[in-house]
Amino acid sequence: MVIETIRDIVIIVAGLLMIFLFIGIAVGSFLLYKKVNRVINAVKNTATTAQAVVTSIADAIKPLIVLSAFIRRLRRRGWRQRHEEGEKEKK
């Protein structure tokens, strides 16, 4: 009779410990989820801000890129004309 009582007490204690363990894991998981969720939201906000900055910089630089390409074409055209004139003079 003593062994059966000890066995029952051990089973009850083990069951209670498992319940507390599962509750602890659930609470810990929830807290971890909240922290990770905050970090993910902060990263999303940072990415959105970075994207807006890059877009505005690209919009500001675009005319400079077009102007630079235009000047480069003019220089190449001038170099080609001088190069062709130099070949004509050689002949």
PDB file of N, CA, C and O in Angstrom:
ATOM      1  N   MET A   1       0.815  -1.185   0.000  1.00  0.00           N
ATOM      2  CA  MET A   1       0.000   0.000   0.000  1.00  0.00           C
ATOM      3  C   MET A   1       0.860   1.251   0.000  1.00  0.00           C
ATOM      4  O   MET A   1       0.461   2.258  -0.585  1.00  0.00           O
ATOM      5  N   VAL A   2       1.988   1.227   0.612  1.00  0.00           N
ATOM      6  CA  VAL A   2       2.881   2.387   0.660  1.00  0.00           C
ATOM      7  C   VAL A   2       3.476   2.645  -0.715  1.00  0.00           C
ATOM      8  O   VAL A   2       3.604   3.801  -1.118  1.00  0.00           O
ATOM      9  N   ILE A   3       3.837   1.613  -1.434  1.00  0.00           N
ATOM     10  CA  ILE A   3       4.435   1.772  -2.760  1.00  0.00           C
ATOM     11  C   ILE A   3       3.416   2.388  -3.723  1.00  0.00           C
ATOM     12  O   ILE A   3       3.766   3.251  -4.529  1.00  0.00           O
ATOM     13  N   GLU A   4       2.153   1.944  -3.639  1.00  0.00           N
ATOM     14  CA  GLU A   4       1.122   2.491  -4.520  1.00  0.00           C
ATOM     15  C   GLU A   4       0.889   3.972  -4.228  1.00  0.00           C
ATOM     16  O   GLU A   4       0.668   4.755  -5.152  1.00  0.00           O
ATOM     17  N   THR A   5       0.935   4.359  -2.970  1.00  0.00           N
ATOM     18  CA  THR A   5       0.744   5.760  -2.586  1.00  0.00           C
ATOM     19  C   THR A   5       1.909   6.608  -3.092  1.00  0.00           C
ATOM     20  O   THR A   5       1.710   7.700  -3.624  1.00  0.00           O
ATOM     21  N   ILE A   6       3.099   6.102  -2.923  1.00  0.00           N
ATOM     22  CA  ILE A   6       4.291   6.836  -3.413  1.00  0.00           C
ATOM     23  C   ILE A   6       4.231   6.961  -4.933  1.00  0.00           C
ATOM     24  O   ILE A   6       4.542   8.013  -5.491  1.00  0.00           O
ATOM     25  N   ARG A   7       3.830   5.885  -5.590  1.00  0.00           N
ATOM     26  CA  ARG A   7       3.700   5.912  -7.047  1.00  0.00           C
ATOM     27  C   ARG A   7       2.689   6.973  -7.478  1.00  0.00           C
ATOM     28  O   ARG A   7       2.956   7.738  -8.405  1.00  0.00           O
ATOM     29  N   ASP A   8       1.548   7.025  -6.826  1.00  0.00           N
ATOM     30  CA  ASP A   8       0.515   8.011  -7.155  1.00  0.00           C
ATOM     31  C   ASP A   8       1.009   9.432  -6.921  1.00  0.00           C
ATOM     32  O   ASP A   8       0.745  10.321  -7.730  1.00  0.00           O
ATOM     33  N   ILE A   9       1.720   9.650  -5.825  1.00  0.00           N
ATOM     34  CA  ILE A   9       2.259  10.987  -5.528  1.00  0.00           C
ATOM     35  C   ILE A   9       3.287  11.390  -6.582  1.00  0.00           C
ATOM     36  O   ILE A   9       3.304  12.538  -7.024  1.00  0.00           O
ATOM     37  N   VAL A  10       4.132  10.466  -6.979  1.00  0.00           N
ATOM     38  CA  VAL A  10       5.147  10.754  -8.009  1.00  0.00           C
ATOM     39  C   VAL A  10       4.464  11.093  -9.327  1.00  0.00           C
ATOM     40  O   VAL A  10       4.886  12.024 -10.013  1.00  0.00           O
ATOM     41  N   ILE A  11       3.421  10.360  -9.696  1.00  0.00           N
ATOM     42  CA  ILE A  11       2.702  10.632 -10.942  1.00  0.00           C
ATOM     43  C   ILE A  11       2.040  12.007 -10.887  1.00  0.00           C
ATOM     44  O   ILE A  11       2.092  12.757 -11.862  1.00  0.00           O
ATOM     45  N   ILE A  12       1.425  12.341  -9.770  1.00  0.00           N
ATOM     46  CA  ILE A  12       0.776  13.649  -9.627  1.00  0.00           C
ATOM     47  C   ILE A  12       1.802  14.779  -9.689  1.00  0.00           C
ATOM     48  O   ILE A  12       1.582  15.782 -10.368  1.00  0.00           O
ATOM     49  N   VAL A  13       2.908  14.621  -8.989  1.00  0.00           N
ATOM     50  CA  VAL A  13       3.962  15.651  -8.989  1.00  0.00           C
ATOM     51  C   VAL A  13       4.540  15.800 -10.394  1.00  0.00           C
ATOM     52  O   VAL A  13       4.752  16.918 -10.864  1.00  0.00           O
ATOM     53  N   ALA A  14       4.797  14.674 -11.063  1.00  0.00           N
ATOM     54  CA  ALA A  14       5.335  14.734 -12.427  1.00  0.00           C
ATOM     55  C   ALA A  14       4.338  15.417 -13.358  1.00  0.00           C
ATOM     56  O   ALA A  14       4.735  16.211 -14.211  1.00  0.00           O
ATOM     57  N   GLY A  15       3.066  15.122 -13.208  1.00  0.00           N
ATOM     58  CA  GLY A  15       2.041  15.762 -14.027  1.00  0.00           C
ATOM     59  C   GLY A  15       1.990  17.262 -13.796  1.00  0.00           C
ATOM     60  O   GLY A  15       1.894  18.040 -14.745  1.00  0.00           O
ATOM     61  N   LEU A  16       2.054  17.669 -12.533  1.00  0.00           N
ATOM     62  CA  LEU A  16       2.045  19.103 -12.216  1.00  0.00           C
ATOM     63  C   LEU A  16       3.291  19.793 -12.767  1.00  0.00           C
ATOM     64  O   LEU A  16       3.211  20.898 -13.305  1.00  0.00           O
ATOM     65  N   LEU A  17       4.443  19.134 -12.630  1.00  0.00           N
ATOM     66  CA  LEU A  17       5.678  19.713 -13.175  1.00  0.00           C
ATOM     67  C   LEU A  17       5.595  19.864 -14.689  1.00  0.00           C
ATOM     68  O   LEU A  17       6.059  20.863 -15.240  1.00  0.00           O
ATOM     69  N   MET A  18       5.013  18.888 -15.360  1.00  0.00           N
ATOM     70  CA  MET A  18       4.869  18.986 -16.821  1.00  0.00           C
ATOM     71  C   MET A  18       3.916  20.111 -17.204  1.00  0.00           C
ATOM     72  O   MET A  18       4.153  20.824 -18.179  1.00  0.00           O
ATOM     73  N   ILE A  19       2.845  20.272 -16.442  1.00  0.00           N
ATOM     74  CA  ILE A  19       1.913  21.365 -16.712  1.00  0.00           C
ATOM     75  C   ILE A  19       2.610  22.705 -16.546  1.00  0.00           C
ATOM     76  O   ILE A  19       2.464  23.580 -17.400  1.00  0.00           O
ATOM     77  N   PHE A  20       3.367  22.890 -15.463  1.00  0.00           N
ATOM     78  CA  PHE A  20       4.106  24.142 -15.254  1.00  0.00           C
ATOM     79  C   PHE A  20       5.159  24.351 -16.339  1.00  0.00           C
ATOM     80  O   PHE A  20       5.392  25.475 -16.784  1.00  0.00           O
ATOM     81  N   LEU A  21       5.788  23.263 -16.753  1.00  0.00           N
ATOM     82  CA  LEU A  21       6.788  23.362 -17.821  1.00  0.00           C
ATOM     83  C   LEU A  21       6.139  23.819 -19.123  1.00  0.00           C
ATOM     84  O   LEU A  21       6.666  24.701 -19.802  1.00  0.00           O
ATOM     85  N   PHE A  22       5.011  23.232 -19.473  1.00  0.00           N
ATOM     86  CA  PHE A  22       4.322  23.626 -20.705  1.00  0.00           C
ATOM     87  C   PHE A  22       3.825  25.068 -20.629  1.00  0.00           C
ATOM     88  O   PHE A  22       3.896  25.799 -21.617  1.00  0.00           O
ATOM     89  N   ILE A  23       3.328  25.482 -19.473  1.00  0.00           N
ATOM     90  CA  ILE A  23       2.899  26.871 -19.311  1.00  0.00           C
ATOM     91  C   ILE A  23       4.100  27.807 -19.448  1.00  0.00           C
ATOM     92  O   ILE A  23       4.000  28.857 -20.083  1.00  0.00           O
ATOM     93  N   GLY A  24       5.226  27.433 -18.856  1.00  0.00           N
ATOM     94  CA  GLY A  24       6.452  28.244 -18.972  1.00  0.00           C
ATOM     95  C   GLY A  24       6.930  28.348 -20.412  1.00  0.00           C
ATOM     96  O   GLY A  24       7.334  29.417 -20.870  1.00  0.00           O
ATOM     97  N   ILE A  25       6.879  27.237 -21.112  1.00  0.00           N
ATOM     98  CA  ILE A  25       7.295  27.262 -22.522  1.00  0.00           C
ATOM     99  C   ILE A  25       6.344  28.134 -23.338  1.00  0.00           C
ATOM    100  O   ILE A  25       6.784  28.891 -24.203  1.00  0.00           O
ATOM    101  N   ALA A  26       5.047  28.030 -23.066  1.00  0.00           N
ATOM    102  CA  ALA A  26       4.072  28.838 -23.801  1.00  0.00           C
ATOM    103  C   ALA A  26       4.288  30.331 -23.538  1.00  0.00           C
ATOM    104  O   ALA A  26       4.277  31.134 -24.472  1.00  0.00           O
ATOM    105  N   VAL A  27       4.481  30.698 -22.282  1.00  0.00           N
ATOM    106  CA  VAL A  27       4.701  32.106 -21.929  1.00  0.00           C
ATOM    107  C   VAL A  27       6.017  32.598 -22.544  1.00  0.00           C
ATOM    108  O   VAL A  27       6.071  33.691 -23.106  1.00  0.00           O
ATOM    109  N   GLY A  28       7.063  31.797 -22.436  1.00  0.00           N
ATOM    110  CA  GLY A  28       8.353  32.176 -23.035  1.00  0.00           C
ATOM    111  C   GLY A  28       8.262  32.339 -24.539  1.00  0.00           C
ATOM    112  O   GLY A  28       8.833  33.271 -25.105  1.00  0.00           O
ATOM    113  N   SER A  29       7.549  31.439 -25.181  1.00  0.00           N
ATOM    114  CA  SER A  29       7.373  31.536 -26.634  1.00  0.00           C
ATOM    115  C   SER A  29       6.612  32.798 -27.015  1.00  0.00           C
ATOM    116  O   SER A  29       6.949  33.466 -27.992  1.00  0.00           O
ATOM    117  N   PHE A  30       5.587  33.117 -26.239  1.00  0.00           N
ATOM    118  CA  PHE A  30       4.808  34.323 -26.520  1.00  0.00           C
ATOM    119  C   PHE A  30       5.657  35.575 -26.360  1.00  0.00           C
ATOM    120  O   PHE A  30       5.600  36.473 -27.201  1.00  0.00           O
ATOM    121  N   LEU A  31       6.444  35.645 -25.291  1.00  0.00           N
ATOM    122  CA  LEU A  31       7.309  36.806 -25.073  1.00  0.00           C
ATOM    123  C   LEU A  31       8.365  36.916 -26.172  1.00  0.00           C
ATOM    124  O   LEU A  31       8.666  38.011 -26.646  1.00  0.00           O
ATOM    125  N   LEU A  32       8.919  35.784 -26.568  1.00  0.00           N
ATOM    126  CA  LEU A  32       9.902  35.792 -27.656  1.00  0.00           C
ATOM    127  C   LEU A  32       9.259  36.248 -28.958  1.00  0.00           C
ATOM    128  O   LEU A  32       9.866  36.992 -29.729  1.00  0.00           O
ATOM    129  N   TYR A  33       8.040  35.806 -29.200  1.00  0.00           N
ATOM    130  CA  TYR A  33       7.312  36.226 -30.398  1.00  0.00           C
ATOM    131  C   TYR A  33       7.113  37.739 -30.406  1.00  0.00           C
ATOM    132  O   TYR A  33       7.296  38.384 -31.438  1.00  0.00           O
ATOM    133  N   LYS A  34       6.740  38.307 -29.258  1.00  0.00           N
ATOM    134  CA  LYS A  34       6.527  39.752 -29.186  1.00  0.00           C
ATOM    135  C   LYS A  34       7.812  40.511 -29.477  1.00  0.00           C
ATOM    136  O   LYS A  34       7.799  41.503 -30.206  1.00  0.00           O
ATOM    137  N   LYS A  35       8.941  40.042 -28.902  1.00  0.00           N
ATOM    138  CA  LYS A  35      10.216  40.719 -29.145  1.00  0.00           C
ATOM    139  C   LYS A  35      10.625  40.612 -30.610  1.00  0.00           C
ATOM    140  O   LYS A  35      11.026  41.599 -31.227  1.00  0.00           O
ATOM    141  N   VAL A  36      10.521  39.417 -31.153  1.00  0.00           N
ATOM    142  CA  VAL A  36      10.902  39.218 -32.554  1.00  0.00           C
ATOM    143  C   VAL A  36       9.998  40.021 -33.466  1.00  0.00           C
ATOM    144  O   VAL A  36      10.454  40.583 -34.461  1.00  0.00           O
ATOM    145  N   ASN A  37       8.720  40.078 -33.132  1.00  0.00           N
ATOM    146  CA  ASN A  37       7.781  40.844 -33.943  1.00  0.00           C
ATOM    147  C   ASN A  37       8.138  42.327 -33.940  1.00  0.00           C
ATOM    148  O   ASN A  37       8.045  42.987 -34.974  1.00  0.00           O
ATOM    149  N   ARG A  38       8.543  42.853 -32.795  1.00  0.00           N
ATOM    150  CA  ARG A  38       8.964  44.261 -32.724  1.00  0.00           C
ATOM    151  C   ARG A  38      10.196  44.499 -33.586  1.00  0.00           C
ATOM    152  O   ARG A  38      10.285  45.499 -34.299  1.00  0.00           O
ATOM    153  N   VAL A  39      11.141  43.574 -33.513  1.00  0.00           N
ATOM    154  CA  VAL A  39      12.366  43.718 -34.304  1.00  0.00           C
ATOM    155  C   VAL A  39      12.036  43.647 -35.794  1.00  0.00           C
ATOM    156  O   VAL A  39      12.563  44.428 -36.585  1.00  0.00           O
ATOM    157  N   ILE A  40      11.174  42.722 -36.173  1.00  0.00           N
ATOM    158  CA  ILE A  40      10.797  42.597 -37.583  1.00  0.00           C
ATOM    159  C   ILE A  40      10.098  43.868 -38.059  1.00  0.00           C
ATOM    160  O   ILE A  40      10.356  44.334 -39.169  1.00  0.00           O
ATOM    161  N   ASN A  41       9.224  44.426 -37.242  1.00  0.00           N
ATOM    162  CA  ASN A  41       8.556  45.674 -37.626  1.00  0.00           C
ATOM    163  C   ASN A  41       9.558  46.816 -37.759  1.00  0.00           C
ATOM    164  O   ASN A  41       9.444  47.639 -38.667  1.00  0.00           O
ATOM    165  N   ALA A  42      10.536  46.871 -36.861  1.00  0.00           N
ATOM    166  CA  ALA A  42      11.561  47.911 -36.953  1.00  0.00           C
ATOM    167  C   ALA A  42      12.387  47.747 -38.224  1.00  0.00           C
ATOM    168  O   ALA A  42      12.724  48.735 -38.876  1.00  0.00           O
ATOM    169  N   VAL A  43      12.713  46.513 -38.577  1.00  0.00           N
ATOM    170  CA  VAL A  43      13.476  46.265 -39.803  1.00  0.00           C
ATOM    171  C   VAL A  43      12.651  46.642 -41.030  1.00  0.00           C
ATOM    172  O   VAL A  43      13.184  47.210 -41.983  1.00  0.00           O
ATOM    173  N   LYS A  44      11.360  46.333 -41.014  1.00  0.00           N
ATOM    174  CA  LYS A  44      10.492  46.711 -42.129  1.00  0.00           C
ATOM    175  C   LYS A  44      10.428  48.231 -42.284  1.00  0.00           C
ATOM    176  O   LYS A  44      10.496  48.751 -43.398  1.00  0.00           O
ATOM    177  N   ASN A  45      10.297  48.940 -41.155  1.00  0.00           N
ATOM    178  CA  ASN A  45      10.258  50.404 -41.210  1.00  0.00           C
ATOM    179  C   ASN A  45      11.567  50.963 -41.743  1.00  0.00           C
ATOM    180  O   ASN A  45      11.573  51.895 -42.546  1.00  0.00           O
ATOM    181  N   THR A  46      12.675  50.390 -41.291  1.00  0.00           N
ATOM    182  CA  THR A  46      13.986  50.843 -41.773  1.00  0.00           C
ATOM    183  C   THR A  46      14.129  50.581 -43.264  1.00  0.00           C
ATOM    184  O   THR A  46      14.631  51.433 -43.998  1.00  0.00           O
ATOM    185  N   ALA A  47      13.694  49.418 -43.717  1.00  0.00           N
ATOM    186  CA  ALA A  47      13.777  49.098 -45.144  1.00  0.00           C
ATOM    187  C   ALA A  47      12.912  50.034 -45.967  1.00  0.00           C
ATOM    188  O   ALA A  47      13.312  50.463 -47.049  1.00  0.00           O
ATOM    189  N   THR A  48      11.740  50.349 -45.467  1.00  0.00           N
ATOM    190  CA  THR A  48      10.851  51.275 -46.178  1.00  0.00           C
ATOM    191  C   THR A  48      11.477  52.665 -46.268  1.00  0.00           C
ATOM    192  O   THR A  48      11.424  53.314 -47.313  1.00  0.00           O
ATOM    193  N   THR A  49      12.068  53.111 -45.166  1.00  0.00           N
ATOM    194  CA  THR A  49      12.726  54.419 -45.163  1.00  0.00           C
ATOM    195  C   THR A  49      13.914  54.430 -46.119  1.00  0.00           C
ATOM    196  O   THR A  49      14.107  55.386 -46.871  1.00  0.00           O
ATOM    197  N   ALA A  50      14.708  53.359 -46.085  1.00  0.00           N
ATOM    198  CA  ALA A  50      15.864  53.277 -46.985  1.00  0.00           C
ATOM    199  C   ALA A  50      15.417  53.274 -48.444  1.00  0.00           C
ATOM    200  O   ALA A  50      16.048  53.904 -49.293  1.00  0.00           O
ATOM    201  N   GLN A  51      14.338  52.570 -48.730  1.00  0.00           N
ATOM    202  CA  GLN A  51      13.829  52.535 -50.095  1.00  0.00           C
ATOM    203  C   GLN A  51      13.362  53.920 -50.528  1.00  0.00           C
ATOM    204  O   GLN A  51      13.590  54.319 -51.671  1.00  0.00           O
ATOM    205  N   ALA A  52      12.719  54.650 -49.641  1.00  0.00           N
ATOM    206  CA  ALA A  52      12.268  56.002 -49.976  1.00  0.00           C
ATOM    207  C   ALA A  52      13.458  56.926 -50.224  1.00  0.00           C
ATOM    208  O   ALA A  52      13.431  57.751 -51.136  1.00  0.00           O
ATOM    209  N   VAL A  53      14.499  56.784 -49.408  1.00  0.00           N
ATOM    210  CA  VAL A  53      15.695  57.621 -49.585  1.00  0.00           C
ATOM    211  C   VAL A  53      16.372  57.313 -50.915  1.00  0.00           C
ATOM    212  O   VAL A  53      16.742  58.223 -51.656  1.00  0.00           O
ATOM    213  N   VAL A  54      16.531  56.032 -51.213  1.00  0.00           N
ATOM    214  CA  VAL A  54      17.175  55.641 -52.473  1.00  0.00           C
ATOM    215  C   VAL A  54      16.363  56.107 -53.665  1.00  0.00           C
ATOM    216  O   VAL A  54      16.932  56.558 -54.660  1.00  0.00           O
ATOM    217  N   THR A  55      15.052  56.009 -53.586  1.00  0.00           N
ATOM    218  CA  THR A  55      14.198  56.465 -54.685  1.00  0.00           C
ATOM    219  C   THR A  55      14.316  57.969 -54.887  1.00  0.00           C
ATOM    220  O   THR A  55      14.402  58.440 -56.020  1.00  0.00           O
ATOM    221  N   SER A  56      14.319  58.718 -53.797  1.00  0.00           N
ATOM    222  CA  SER A  56      14.430  60.172 -53.946  1.00  0.00           C
ATOM    223  C   SER A  56      15.804  60.577 -54.469  1.00  0.00           C
ATOM    224  O   SER A  56      15.919  61.513 -55.260  1.00  0.00           O
ATOM    225  N   ILE A  57      16.848  59.874 -54.027  1.00  0.00           N
ATOM    226  CA  ILE A  57      18.194  60.169 -54.547  1.00  0.00           C
ATOM    227  C   ILE A  57      18.263  59.822 -56.031  1.00  0.00           C
ATOM    228  O   ILE A  57      18.832  60.575 -56.820  1.00  0.00           O
ATOM    229  N   ALA A  58      17.686  58.687 -56.409  1.00  0.00           N
ATOM    230  CA  ALA A  58      17.690  58.293 -57.820  1.00  0.00           C
ATOM    231  C   ALA A  58      16.935  59.312 -58.658  1.00  0.00           C
ATOM    232  O   ALA A  58      17.362  59.644 -59.764  1.00  0.00           O
ATOM    233  N   ASP A  59      15.821  59.809 -58.145  1.00  0.00           N
ATOM    234  CA  ASP A  59      15.065  60.825 -58.878  1.00  0.00           C
ATOM    235  C   ASP A  59      15.861  62.120 -59.015  1.00  0.00           C
ATOM    236  O   ASP A  59      15.766  62.808 -60.032  1.00  0.00           O
ATOM    237  N   ALA A  60      16.645  62.449 -57.990  1.00  0.00           N
ATOM    238  CA  ALA A  60      17.438  63.672 -58.038  1.00  0.00           C
ATOM    239  C   ALA A  60      18.640  63.522 -58.973  1.00  0.00           C
ATOM    240  O   ALA A  60      19.046  64.492 -59.613  1.00  0.00           O
ATOM    241  N   ILE A  61      19.204  62.335 -59.057  1.00  0.00           N
ATOM    242  CA  ILE A  61      20.416  62.122 -59.849  1.00  0.00           C
ATOM    243  C   ILE A  61      20.098  61.829 -61.314  1.00  0.00           C
ATOM    244  O   ILE A  61      20.955  62.012 -62.179  1.00  0.00           O
ATOM    245  N   LYS A  62      18.896  61.384 -61.598  1.00  0.00           N
ATOM    246  CA  LYS A  62      18.539  60.991 -62.957  1.00  0.00           C
ATOM    247  C   LYS A  62      18.848  62.075 -64.000  1.00  0.00           C
ATOM    248  O   LYS A  62      19.418  61.751 -65.041  1.00  0.00           O
ATOM    249  N   PRO A  63      18.498  63.346 -63.765  1.00  0.00           N
ATOM    250  CA  PRO A  63      18.860  64.370 -64.763  1.00  0.00           C
ATOM    251  C   PRO A  63      20.374  64.495 -64.950  1.00  0.00           C
ATOM    252  O   PRO A  63      20.842  64.765 -66.056  1.00  0.00           O
ATOM    253  N   LEU A  64      21.137  64.300 -63.878  1.00  0.00           N
ATOM    254  CA  LEU A  64      22.593  64.359 -64.012  1.00  0.00           C
ATOM    255  C   LEU A  64      23.120  63.217 -64.864  1.00  0.00           C
ATOM    256  O   LEU A  64      24.061  63.397 -65.637  1.00  0.00           O
ATOM    257  N   ILE A  65      22.527  62.061 -64.729  1.00  0.00           N
ATOM    258  CA  ILE A  65      22.942  60.915 -65.531  1.00  0.00           C
ATOM    259  C   ILE A  65      22.635  61.171 -67.007  1.00  0.00           C
ATOM    260  O   ILE A  65      23.450  60.875 -67.881  1.00  0.00           O
ATOM    261  N   VAL A  66      21.466  61.716 -67.269  1.00  0.00           N
ATOM    262  CA  VAL A  66      21.091  62.028 -68.655  1.00  0.00           C
ATOM    263  C   VAL A  66      22.038  63.079 -69.224  1.00  0.00           C
ATOM    264  O   VAL A  66      22.488  62.954 -70.364  1.00  0.00           O
ATOM    265  N   LEU A  67      22.343  64.105 -68.448  1.00  0.00           N
ATOM    266  CA  LEU A  67      23.268  65.144 -68.900  1.00  0.00           C
ATOM    267  C   LEU A  67      24.654  64.578 -69.147  1.00  0.00           C
ATOM    268  O   LEU A  67      25.296  64.921 -70.140  1.00  0.00           O
ATOM    269  N   SER A  68      25.124  63.715 -68.257  1.00  0.00           N
ATOM    270  CA  SER A  68      26.431  63.097 -68.417  1.00  0.00           C
ATOM    271  C   SER A  68      26.489  62.247 -69.679  1.00  0.00           C
ATOM    272  O   SER A  68      27.484  62.280 -70.403  1.00  0.00           O
ATOM    273  N   ALA A  69      25.445  61.497 -69.945  1.00  0.00           N
ATOM    274  CA  ALA A  69      25.400  60.676 -71.160  1.00  0.00           C
ATOM    275  C   ALA A  69      25.398  61.559 -72.401  1.00  0.00           C
ATOM    276  O   ALA A  69      26.040  61.237 -73.401  1.00  0.00           O
ATOM    277  N   PHE A  70      24.680  62.664 -72.334  1.00  0.00           N
ATOM    278  CA  PHE A  70      24.631  63.578 -73.478  1.00  0.00           C
ATOM    279  C   PHE A  70      26.021  64.166 -73.754  1.00  0.00           C
ATOM    280  O   PHE A  70      26.468  64.214 -74.900  1.00  0.00           O
ATOM    281  N   ILE A  71      26.691  64.609 -72.696  1.00  0.00           N
ATOM    282  CA  ILE A  71      28.036  65.178 -72.856  1.00  0.00           C
ATOM    283  C   ILE A  71      29.002  64.122 -73.392  1.00  0.00           C
ATOM    284  O   ILE A  71      29.848  64.419 -74.235  1.00  0.00           O
ATOM    285  N   ARG A  72      28.875  62.909 -72.909  1.00  0.00           N
ATOM    286  CA  ARG A  72      29.763  61.838 -73.372  1.00  0.00           C
ATOM    287  C   ARG A  72      29.547  61.573 -74.859  1.00  0.00           C
ATOM    288  O   ARG A  72      30.508  61.363 -75.599  1.00  0.00           O
ATOM    289  N   ARG A  73      28.277  61.584 -75.301  1.00  0.00           N
ATOM    290  CA  ARG A  73      28.001  61.389 -76.723  1.00  0.00           C
ATOM    291  C   ARG A  73      28.593  62.521 -77.547  1.00  0.00           C
ATOM    292  O   ARG A  73      29.142  62.286 -78.624  1.00  0.00           O
ATOM    293  N   LEU A  74      28.484  63.752 -77.045  1.00  0.00           N
ATOM    294  CA  LEU A  74      29.061  64.884 -77.783  1.00  0.00           C
ATOM    295  C   LEU A  74      30.578  64.745 -77.892  1.00  0.00           C
ATOM    296  O   LEU A  74      31.157  65.007 -78.947  1.00  0.00           O
ATOM    297  N   ARG A  75      31.207  64.339 -76.814  1.00  0.00           N
ATOM    298  CA  ARG A  75      32.663  64.172 -76.843  1.00  0.00           C
ATOM    299  C   ARG A  75      33.071  63.061 -77.804  1.00  0.00           C
ATOM    300  O   ARG A  75      34.035  63.208 -78.555  1.00  0.00           O
ATOM    301  N   ARG A  76      32.341  61.954 -77.780  1.00  0.00           N
ATOM    302  CA  ARG A  76      32.673  60.854 -78.688  1.00  0.00           C
ATOM    303  C   ARG A  76      32.481  61.275 -80.141  1.00  0.00           C
ATOM    304  O   ARG A  76      33.294  60.957 -81.009  1.00  0.00           O
ATOM    305  N   ARG A  77      31.390  61.998 -80.387  1.00  0.00           N
ATOM    306  CA  ARG A  77      31.129  62.450 -81.740  1.00  0.00           C
ATOM    307  C   ARG A  77      32.246  63.388 -82.201  1.00  0.00           C
ATOM    308  O   ARG A  77      32.702  63.308 -83.342  1.00  0.00           O
ATOM    309  N   GLY A  78      32.681  64.273 -81.307  1.00  0.00           N
ATOM    310  CA  GLY A  78      33.776  65.181 -81.638  1.00  0.00           C
ATOM    311  C   GLY A  78      35.071  64.423 -81.867  1.00  0.00           C
ATOM    312  O   GLY A  78      35.838  64.770 -82.765  1.00  0.00           O
ATOM    313  N   TRP A  79      35.328  63.387 -81.063  1.00  0.00           N
ATOM    314  CA  TRP A  79      36.545  62.593 -81.230  1.00  0.00           C
ATOM    315  C   TRP A  79      36.503  61.845 -82.548  1.00  0.00           C
ATOM    316  O   TRP A  79      37.517  61.746 -83.239  1.00  0.00           O
ATOM    317  N   ARG A  80      35.336  61.317 -82.904  1.00  0.00           N
ATOM    318  CA  ARG A  80      35.207  60.583 -84.161  1.00  0.00           C
ATOM    319  C   ARG A  80      35.442  61.510 -85.349  1.00  0.00           C
ATOM    320  O   ARG A  80      36.116  61.143 -86.311  1.00  0.00           O
ATOM    321  N   GLN A  81      34.881  62.714 -85.271  1.00  0.00           N
ATOM    322  CA  GLN A  81      35.068  63.652 -86.379  1.00  0.00           C
ATOM    323  C   GLN A  81      36.533  64.020 -86.522  1.00  0.00           C
ATOM    324  O   GLN A  81      37.063  64.062 -87.632  1.00  0.00           O
ATOM    325  N   ARG A  82      37.199  64.292 -85.380  1.00  0.00           N
ATOM    326  CA  ARG A  82      38.626  64.620 -85.449  1.00  0.00           C
ATOM    327  C   ARG A  82      39.427  63.438 -85.952  1.00  0.00           C
ATOM    328  O   ARG A  82      40.379  63.609 -86.714  1.00  0.00           O
ATOM    329  N   HIS A  83      39.051  62.238 -85.532  1.00  0.00           N
ATOM    330  CA  HIS A  83      39.757  61.038 -85.946  1.00  0.00           C
ATOM    331  C   HIS A  83      39.578  60.805 -87.448  1.00  0.00           C
ATOM    332  O   HIS A  83      40.531  60.461 -88.147  1.00  0.00           O
ATOM    333  N   GLU A  84      38.337  60.998 -87.940  1.00  0.00           N
ATOM    334  CA  GLU A  84      38.080  60.820 -89.367  1.00  0.00           C
ATOM    335  C   GLU A  84      38.787  61.886 -90.187  1.00  0.00           C
ATOM    336  O   GLU A  84      39.289  61.600 -91.274  1.00  0.00           O
ATOM    337  N   GLU A  85      38.831  63.117 -89.678  1.00  0.00           N
ATOM    338  CA  GLU A  85      39.533  64.195 -90.391  1.00  0.00           C
ATOM    339  C   GLU A  85      41.020  63.894 -90.459  1.00  0.00           C
ATOM    340  O   GLU A  85      41.664  64.158 -91.474  1.00  0.00           O
ATOM    341  N   GLY A  86      41.566  63.345 -89.388  1.00  0.00           N
ATOM    342  CA  GLY A  86      42.979  62.996 -89.376  1.00  0.00           C
ATOM    343  C   GLY A  86      43.298  61.890 -90.366  1.00  0.00           C
ATOM    344  O   GLY A  86      44.363  61.904 -90.982  1.00  0.00           O
ATOM    345  N   GLU A  87      42.393  60.930 -90.529  1.00  0.00           N
ATOM    346  CA  GLU A  87      42.610  59.860 -91.514  1.00  0.00           C
ATOM    347  C   GLU A  87      42.506  60.380 -92.943  1.00  0.00           C
ATOM    348  O   GLU A  87      43.222  59.915 -93.830  1.00  0.00           O
ATOM    349  N   LYS A  88      41.605  61.355 -93.169  1.00  0.00           N
ATOM    350  CA  LYS A  88      41.463  61.935 -94.502  1.00  0.00           C
ATOM    351  C   LYS A  88      42.714  62.697 -94.868  1.00  0.00           C
ATOM    352  O   LYS A  88      43.138  62.669 -96.024  1.00  0.00           O
ATOM    353  N   GLU A  89      43.316  63.382 -93.904  1.00  0.00           N
ATOM    354  CA  GLU A  89      44.525  64.163 -94.171  1.00  0.00           C
ATOM    355  C   GLU A  89      45.695  63.247 -94.495  1.00  0.00           C
ATOM    356  O   GLU A  89      46.566  63.618 -95.282  1.00  0.00           O
ATOM    357  N   LYS A  90      45.731  62.055 -93.903  1.00  0.00           N
ATOM    358  CA  LYS A  90      46.802  61.116 -94.146  1.00  0.00           C
ATOM    359  C   LYS A  90      46.756  60.556 -95.561  1.00  0.00           C
ATOM    360  O   LYS A  90      47.791  60.202 -96.126  1.00  0.00           O
ATOM    361  N   LYS A  91      45.548  60.473 -96.138  1.00  0.00           N
ATOM    362  CA  LYS A  91      45.412  59.887 -97.478  1.00  0.00           C
ATOM    363  C   LYS A  91      45.799  60.822 -98.527  1.00  0.00           C
ATOM    364  O   LYS A  91      45.742  60.483 -99.709  1.00  0.00           O
TER     365      LYS A  91
END
